[in-house]
Amino acid sequence: MKSKRTRFGRCLAMALSLFSIVFTFLLSPFCALKSLAAEVNRGDNIPYNRYLPGATYSTHYYTVDGRAAYCIESEKQAVPSGSYGGGTQLDYATAPMLVLCLHYGYGGDGAWQMKKFFKERFDIDLSDEQQYLYTHIVANYAFVGANMSSTPGQYYKGLSNEIAEASGINEWIRFLGRVLAGNPDYTGKNVRTGYLTTYETGTQKIAVVGGIEYYNPVTPEPEVPEPEPEPEPIEVKGVLSILKKGESLSAFEEGQFVFQKRSLQGAEFDVFTKDDELVTHLTTDKNGNASVEDLSEGEYYFVETKAPYGMIMDDTRHDFSIAYVDNDTPVVMHEESLVNKREKTHLTVTKIDTDTKEPLSGGEFTLYAGEDIVNYLGEVIVEKDTAIATAQAEEGVIDFGIDLPHGLYYICETIAVEGYQKDDTRYEIDLSYGQDVSGVECIIENKEIPPVPPTPPTPPTPEPTEPEGKVLGVKKTNYVTEDNDKGTMSVLIDLSKYVKTGR
């Protein structure tokens, strides 16, 4: 019977222990431990995944008698706030790793060291809440894991070893292990006794670790690994890549030529060393790209030697260098994107009087394509002899109001200026690329129509008179012979007008 009762008691004790919750708290320096009774307060919930994405657990912010405390058996039920009493004390010799964890953790004298560690090693600025959570996780390991050489992941609740490794928690545990291994006398003058106290409330038990104090805290610097020897610098090669862009003719819409910014083919460059030694000659392709590889370390420059069709050449000197970066960068890229300005044409057409050279207004003039006009794709957008624009002369100026691309054109007068003769001349206009088209002039002269003199009045037709003398005879030829005392003369007479003869 006694044996059965003993076994029952052991089972009951084990069952009760499953409901125990372990907390830790830190007392201020030189605070004397007068009572094992404590006032426990359970604060806000802190989910792990707030700072550790992928974690699936949480804890609460606890205080015992106003001091930070930690639940160190996470798998057990959390204890509500309340007053608890009774328990036993645990000193540093029993839980040295837990003592170190609490000293360096949130609320401890060495808390600054933990924040410094995470900033220098992982560039993480720990907030107070984040430091509390990390201290809670590490305190669990220190209490349950027994030593720092164990695999940390097997003692975490709701937290994978991979997450703990990535977050720096595992590295912090390893640091504490190095501190413990390098300072075996921490149980001496520098450490004041801590205690592990169990408080009972009904059927629940909680454990609190407190009284962890240091008269002269010794906070070793983190272990700095020996720097690896610098590798021999590798030989680097450079690549120069040039992208050329500018406005090119694309279409003819609603009486206007359309220009769009795009990559330019045919730009040419010379690449030199800083000592003016020619390295290579480059020409941009249809995508506007030109490049050279295998450039050795050094300083270089390049200049444009030929502009793309329709563009103004840019004679700017572009300096660049190829220099070693690190052993992970065997190829150094230097990229430049350049823009050429479009060479615009300027056509001036003037209408003047041939004689006076005075400017004229009116009439109509038409501008025609002197050849097929093609866009940058080689497509014909205006066929030869197509009328492109019409305009009138205004005080001698004929403005077609159009931005003309390079090419051949001609102008014809389609309606004459009032009072002037129409000029049927075909005026050829050459705006071809490759010549100076900044000021092409065309002068059209018209000659004034001369005034018509007034028509003189037509004199009246005289009435025929009856001839004097007598008709000597009538011949079949309608000739008659008249005696006028001065001889005889034959006269052609229309006898039908006469009805009688003279004397």
LUMDONU-17655 format. One record per residue: residue in one letter; x, y, z of N, C-alpha, C in turn. Coordinates in steps of 0.05 Angstrom, whole numbers, plus 5000, padded with zeros to 4 digits. Each point is the difference from the previous one (the first is absolute). Example, Ala and Ser with C-alpha at 12.3 -4.5 7.8 and 13.67 -1.06 7.14 Angstrom:
<sites>
A526448865156498250245000501850245000 S499350214986501650245001498550225014 
</sites>
This chain:
<sites>
M501749765000498350245000501750255000 K502149995017501850235001501350054973 S500749784987501250034973498150134981 K497549935001498050124982499750295005 R499950085027499750285007502450164990 T502449875003502450154991499950054970 R499249804985499950034971497950214993 F497750005015497950204994501050285006 G501550035021501150265007501950114980 R501649824989502050084980498550094974 C498049854993498450074976498650275004 L499050045024498650265006502050234998 A502349965011502150214999500750074971 M500349794984500750054972497750144985 A497649935006497750134988499950305007 L500450055026500050285009502250164987 S502349884996502250154988499550084971 L498249864987499350074972498650274999 F498850095022498650265000501750225011 S502549945007501750215011501050194978 I500350255007500950214982502550135012 V502050034984502550105011500450294991 F500750175018500550284994502750085011 T501150214988502550125011499650295005 F501350115020499950295003502650095013 L500650264996502550115009499550215021 L501449985022499850195022502150224996 S499550245010501950214998502549935017 P502350124994502549945014499750035030 F501249815014500150005029497349975014 C498049924985497449965012499949745016 A499350015025500049765017497449854996 L500349744999497749824996498849955028 K497650125005498849985026497849795001 S498749964978497749815000499849864973 L499149755001499649854975497350044988 A498350165014497450064989500450214978 A498250004980500450184978497350074988 E499950244988497750104985500649974971 V498649824987500549954971497950144983 N501050144980498250154981500549904972 R497849924987500349914972499050234981 G501950104983499450224983499149924972 D500750184981499149964972501249754987 N498549894981501049774985502050094979 I502149854997502150064979500249764982 P498850014976500349784981502849984989 Y501049754998502749974989500350124972 N497949964983500350084972500050304996 R499650155021500350294998502950074993 Y501949845009502850054995501449774986 L498649775000501249754989498049884980 P499950104975498149904980500249694998 G497749875001499949714997499749865027 A500650145022499649885027497149995007 T499249815017497249955005499349995030 Y501450155016499550005029499950285010 S499550035026500050275012500649985030 T500550225012500450025029498650255010 H500150045026498950245012502350155014 Y499650265002501950165015499349985030 Y501849875016499549955028501850185017 T499050085024501650115020499449875027 V502049985017499749895027501050225019 D498150105016500650225018501150244985 G499050044975500850234984502549974984 R501349765002502449954985499449814977 A501750034978499549834977500349715008 A498149844989500049715005499449864974 Y500849744999499849854975498849735005 C498249924983498949734999502249824988 I501049815015502249844989499349714996 E497549945001499049734991497650064982 S500750074975498050114982497749804994 E500649745002497949814992497849985020 K500350135023498049975021498150245000 Q497849975014497950204999500950265014 A499450234989500750255011498450055026 V501450125020498750055026498850285000 P497650035010498850275002501450175021 S499350264999501150175020499049935028 G501650045021499149945027502449995019 S499349955026502149975021500649715004 Y502549945002500949725003502149995023 G500249765013501949975021501049725002 G502249975016501249735004502049954978 G501849825004501849924979502849945010 T501849944982502749945006501950174984 Q502550035009501950184987502049844984 L500750124976502049884982502350204996 D502449935005502250194998501549974973 Y502150174997501550014975501249734993 A501049865020501349754995498149804988 T497450035005498049814989499250084972 A499950264994499150094973501850234990 P502549954995501850214991499250134974 M499149844981499350124974497650185002 L498149935017497750165004500850275013 V501949995018501050255013501250184979 L501649904982501250164979497950114981 C498149844993497950084981498550245012 L499349995026498550215012501750255005 H502549975004501850235004500250164974 Y500349864978500350144974497450064987 G497749885009497550044988498650255009 Y497550044990498450235006499650025030 G500650235012499750055028502549955016 G502049874988502549945014502150224997 D502049985018502150214999501550004974 G500249774987501649984975498250014975 A497650115002498150004977501150154977 W501650215005501250154978501849844983 Q501349795013501949834985498549834979 M497649915007498449844981499150184976 K499250255006499350174978502350074982 K502350045012502450054984500849764983 F499749765011500749764985498349974975 F497350045003498349974976500450224980 K500750245009500550224981502649954984 E502149915014502549974986500049754983 R498849785010500149754985497849984978 F497750125004497849964982498650264991 D501150225009498950274993497150015008 I499349905023497350015011499950185024 D498350205000499650175023497749885017 L500749865020497949865017498450215015 S497349994996498350155017499849865028 D498950145020499749885026498349754999 E497850014985498249774998501449774986 Q501550064978501449794986502149875018 Q501450175016502149895017498749835022 Y497750085010498549845020499449724988 L498950004975499249754987502449824997 Y502350114989502449844996501049895027 T500050175021500949905026498349775010 H497350034996498249785007500749744986 I500650024974500649754985502649885010 V502150175004502649905008499849895029 A498450135017499749915028498849725000 N498149954983498849734997502149804994 Y501750074980502249814993501949965023 A500750225014501949985022498949835022 F497450015005498949855022499549704992 V499249964975499349734992502349864986 G501750154986502049884983502449915015 A500550085025502149905017502750114993 N500850004974502650104993499950124972 M501950174994499950154975501149844976 S500949765005501149844977497849844988 S497650005012497849854989498950134975 T498549854984498750124976497750185009 P500250264996498050185011497149934991 G499749934974497449964989498249815015 Q501249805013498349795013498750115025 Y500850245010498850115024498250244995 Y499450054975498350234993497149914997 K498250175008497149954997498950194979 G498949884978498950174979502050164984 L502649915001502150154987502049804989 S500450014973501849814988502950095004 N501849814999502850065003501050184977 E498849984976500750174978499450295005 I497650055012499250275007501850125021 A500649835020501850095022502850064990 E500949854980502650054988500050264984 A498050034984499950244983499650265016 S498749985022499450245016502350085018 G502049825003502350065018499749895028 I497749885006499649895027502049785006 N500449824981501949785005502950115004 E500750204985502750115003500350135027 W497850135010500150115027500449795022 I498749774996500349775018502949915000 R501149984976502849914998501950205013 F499450264998501650205014499949965030 L497649955011499849965029501649755008 G500049804982501649755006502950075001 R501050184982502850075001500650165025 V498250175009500450155025500249815023 L498249805002500049815022502649834999 A500849924977502449834998502550165007 G500150264994502350165005500150125028 N497849985015499950125027498949805020 P501549785007498949805018499650095028 D501250235008499850105027497750205004 Y498050004982497850195003498549965027 T500449775012498649955026501450135023 G502250144994501550145021498950275007 K501850195004499250265010498250164981 N500149944974498550164981497149924998 V499249785012497349904997498749975027 R497650115002498549965024497949784995 T499349865021498349764997497450074988 G499149834981497350024989498349805014 Y497450004994498349805012497849924981 L499249765003497749884985497949945020 T497850144998497949975020497449894988 T498749825013497549894991497850115016 Y498050134988497750115014497649834992 E498349965020497649834996497550175001 T498249944982497350125001498049784991 G498649905018498249784995501649764991 T499449904976501549774990502250084981 Q500350274996502250094982502450075015 K502349974987502650095011501550164980 I501350215009501750164983502750015012 A502050034984502850035010501150274991 V501350145018501150264995503050005006 V501650094981502850035005500650295005 G501350075022500550275006502550045016 G500650255007502350055016502649984985 I500050024974502449974984501450275000 E502150045016501450255002503049974997 Y501350214991502950004997501150245015 Y501949965018501350235013501750154980 N501649864985501750114979499649854974 P497950064985499549844976502449994981 V500749774992502249974980498649924974 T500150184980498749964975502049984978 P500849764993502149974979499050094973 E501850104984499350074973499449754984 P498350034980499449774983502649904986 E500049754996502349884987500250094971 V502250114993500450104973501749804985 P499049874980501649804986502450134986 E502049854998502450094985499350074972 P500850234990499350064972501449814981 E498549924980501249834980502050164983 P502149884992501950144983498750104975 E500750244993498950124975500949834976 P498249924983500849854976501550184981 E501549884984501450154979498050124981 P500250264994498150124981500149854973 I497649964990499849874974500450204977 E500749914977500250184977497250054989 V499350254998497350074991500150094971 K497849964987499650104973497650194999 G500250194982497950204999498449984974 V497550105002498250014977498950284998 L500350124977498850264994497649964983 S497750105009497549974986498750274996 I499450074974498950264993497349964988 L498050165009497350004988499550284989 K499350014974499650254986497050044994 K498950245007497250064994499850284988 G497650054988499550264988497349994986 E499250244989497450014985500449914971 S498249834991500149914972497250024988 L500050044974497450034985498549735001 S497450025008498449755002497650004982 A498750244996497550004985499450274989 F498050024982498950254990497049995006 E499150165019497249995008498850285002 E497650024988498550255000501750244991 G501549954979501650224988502550075015 Q500849845019502550055015501749755001 F502750045000501849785004500349955030 V500149745007500149925028502849895006 F501250105021502749905009499749885028 Q501349775004499949865026502849935009 K500350015027502649925012500349705000 R502249914990500549714997503049954999 S500749745000502849924998501050074972 L502550084998501150094975502249814990 Q499849924976502049844987502050184985 G502549914999502050134983501750215014 A499750045026501850185014502749865003 E502250154995502649885000501750145022 F501749845013501650095022502949894998 D501950155010502749915003500649985030 V501149785009500749965029503050025002 F501050165020502850055003500849945029 T502649945004501150005028500450295008 K500650045026500450275009502450134986 D501849834988502350104986499550044970 D497450014993499150054972500749774981 E500449765010500549774983497349884992 L499549984974497549894990499749715008 V497749945013499449725009498349864980 T497850134991498249884981498150214989 H498649924979498050174987497349855003 L497950155008497449885005497850134983 T498049844992497750104985497549895013 T498050165005497649905013498349844980 D498749795010498349834983497250114999 K498149844989497350094996498650065027 N501049895021498950055027501450235014 G501850134986501450235012502349925018 N500849745000502149915019502749964986 A502150065015502749954991501649935025 S501749804999501549925024502749884992 V501850015020502649874997500649855026 E501149764999500649845023503049975003 D500849875022502849935006501850255003 L498950215010501750235006501549955026 S502650054999501649975024499550235020 E500949965025499750215019501550254990 G498850235005501250254991497950214995 E501050234990498350224994499850044969 Y497550064992499450024971498250244995 Y499650064974498050194992499149934972 F497650094993499049964973498750254990 V500050034973498850244987498449904976 E497950154993498449944977501450114975 T500349834980501350084975498150044977 K497649885002498050034979497349985013 A498250194994497450005012498149824984 P497949905012498049854984498750184980 Y498749884980498750164979498050195012 G500250254991498150215009500750135026 M502249935012500750105026502450195000 I500350165020502350175004502149855016 M502450004991502149845013500750135027 D500349835020500750085027503049945004 D501650225003502949965001501050005029 T498249945019500749995029502049775005 R502050055017501849795008498849865025 H499849744999498849845022502249835013 D500850085024502149855014498849785017 F501349785003499249785017502449845009 S499649835020502349835009499049725006 I501849824998499549725007501849945024 A498849945023501549965025499049765015 Y501849885016499449775016497950085021 V498049835004497950045020500549805023 D499749754994500649785019500349744984 N500649795014500449744987497549884990 D497750115008497549904990499050154975 T501750194991499250164976502249984980 P500149784984502149974981499650174975 V497550094996499550174976498850275010 V501250224993499150265008498650134976 M497550075004498450124978500050315002 H500350134977499750294999497950054978 E497750125007497950044981499450304998 E499550094975499350284995497750014981 S498050165006497750054982500250294990 L500350034974500450274988497850074981 V499550264998497850104983501250204980 N499349964974500850194979497650194994 K500750254995497950194992499549974970 R497550024992499349984972500850264985 E501149974976500750234984497550094986 K498950235007497650104988500550174976 T498249984980500350164976498650265003 H500950214985498950265000499850114972 L497550024990499550094973498650275000 T501150194986498950274998499250064971 V497450054996499050054973498950294999 T501050154980499350294998498750064973 K498050175000498650084976500350304996 I501250084976500650284996499250084971 D499850264996499650124974502649994984 T499849914975502449974984501550274996 D498550214996501350254994500650165025 T498150025018500550185023501249855024 K500049745000500949835021498450035026 E497750124998498350035023498649745006 P499549945026498649755008497150014991 L499149764993497249974990498449825019 S497450044999498249845016497949874981 G499049775009497949874985501149764984 G498449924980500749774984499849745016 E500849784987500149745014502449854990 F501449875019502549864994499849725013 T500949804986499849725009502849885002 L500449865023502649855004499549714994 Y501849894984499749724991502549845009 A499649735003502249835006501649954974 G502650065001501749964976501049714998 E499549845020500749715000498349865020 D500149735000498549865021501250065027 I498350065020501050065027499449755017 V502149905013499849755015500550055030 N498849835017500550035029502449835008 Y500549985026502449865010499949704995 L497649904994499849714993500349954970 G500450224984500349974972497349994985 E497950065014497350004988499550274986 V498850004976499350244986497550125014 I500350245010497750135013498950224984 V501650114980499050204981501349934973 E498449964980501049934973500950254986 K501849954981501150224983497750154986 D500250264998498150194986497450035015 T499949915025497650045017500150295011 A497750134998499850275011500049985031 I501950135012500349985029498650225015 A500250254989498850235014499650224980 T498150185005499550244984500050255019 A500750234989500150245016499850254982 Q499250225011499950254986502350185009 A500750184983502150205008498850215017 E501350065022499250225018502350195003 E499750234987502150215001502749874991 G499849844980502449894988500949735011 V498849915023500949755013497949784994 I501149774990498349774996500849795021 D498349955019500649825023498149754997 F501249774995498449764998499349885027 G501250105021499349915027500449705005 I502349894992500449725003503049945006 D500549815017502749925007500949784980 L501750094981500749824978502349825007 P499949744994502349835003501950054977 H502449885002501950034978498949864974 G500750124977499249894975499850214979 L498849934977499750174976497150094998 Y499650254993497350124997500050194977 Y497650094992499850224980497550165005 I500050254991497850185005498950104973 C497450014997498850114976497950215008 E499750214983497950195004497549904987 T498049965016497549884989497950214994 I500150235014498250224994501750265001 A499850164979501750244999499050215019 V501950175008499250245016498450184982 E497950125011498350174984501650234988 G499750034974501450214986502749924990 Y500749755004502749914991499749764983 Q502049974983500149764982500649755017 K498849784994500449755014502849894992 D501549925021502749894995499849704999 D500649884977499849714996502649865006 T501950145012502649885007499749785022 R501449794997500149795022502650065016 Y499650085025502350075017500949755016 E502349904994501149775013501250075028 I499349845021501050055027501649755009 D502450045007501749785009500550035031 L498749825015500450005029501349745009 S501749894983501349745005501850025025 Y500249785015501749985023502949994991 G501750135015502950004994500950274989 Q498250194998500850274991498750205019 D500750254997499050205018497150064991 V498149925017497250054994498750195021 S501850165012499050185021498750254989 G500450054974498850244989499749994970 V498549814989499549984971497950204992 E500750164979498250224991499049944972 C497550094995498949984973498550264995 I500850144979498750264993498449974974 I497550065002498249984977499250284991 E500750074975499450274990497649994980 N498450205001497850034982500150274986 K499349994974500050254984497150104998 E499850255005497350134999498950004972 I497549954997498750014974499850294991 P501150084976499950284992497150094995 P499450265004497350094995499350004970 V497549954993499149994973499250294991 P501350114977499350284992497150014991 P498850245003497150034992499749974970 T497849884992499449964971498950264988 P501450114978499050264988497249954987 P498450224999497349974989500249944970 T498149844990499949924972498750234983 P501550114979498850224985497649904984 P498150184996497649924985500649944970 T498649814990500449934972498750214982 P501650134982498950224983497949884980 E497950164996498049924981501250034972 P499449814982501150034972498750244986 T501650144983499050234985499749924971 E498150164988499549944971502250124983 P501249854983502250114984499050214980 E501850204997499350214980500749914972 G498950134980500649934972497849824989 K500349914977498049834989501249734994 V498449825001500949734994500249974970 L502449944993500549974971499249734990 G500049825018499349734991500449805023 V498649794997500249795021501249754988 K501949915013501249754990499249775019 K500449764991499349775016501749985025 T502350134999501849985023499350215021 N497850134997499150215019502050235000 Y501650034980501650244997498650204983 V500250255007498950204983502150204993 T499650154979501950204992498750275006 E501550175014498950265008501850224988 D498750194990501350234989500050225021 N502350065010500150215021501750244991 D500150024974501550224988503049995005 K500949795010502949985005501049754987 G498549894984500849754987497949795006 T500549774991498149795005501249805019 M498549915021501049825021497949795005 S501049755003498149785006499849975030 V497649985011499549985029498149775005 L500749845021498349775007497750115016 I497749964990497650115013498049785003 D498849995024497849825004497550134989 L499349924976497950144986497349955012 S499949795018497449955013499250235018 K501850185006499350225017499150254985 Y500249974974499350234985497649944983 V498250194998497649954984499750204977 K501850195000499950194978502750084992 T500350124979502650084990500250305004 G502550094999500550285002499450144973 R501050234999499550164977501449894977 
</sites>
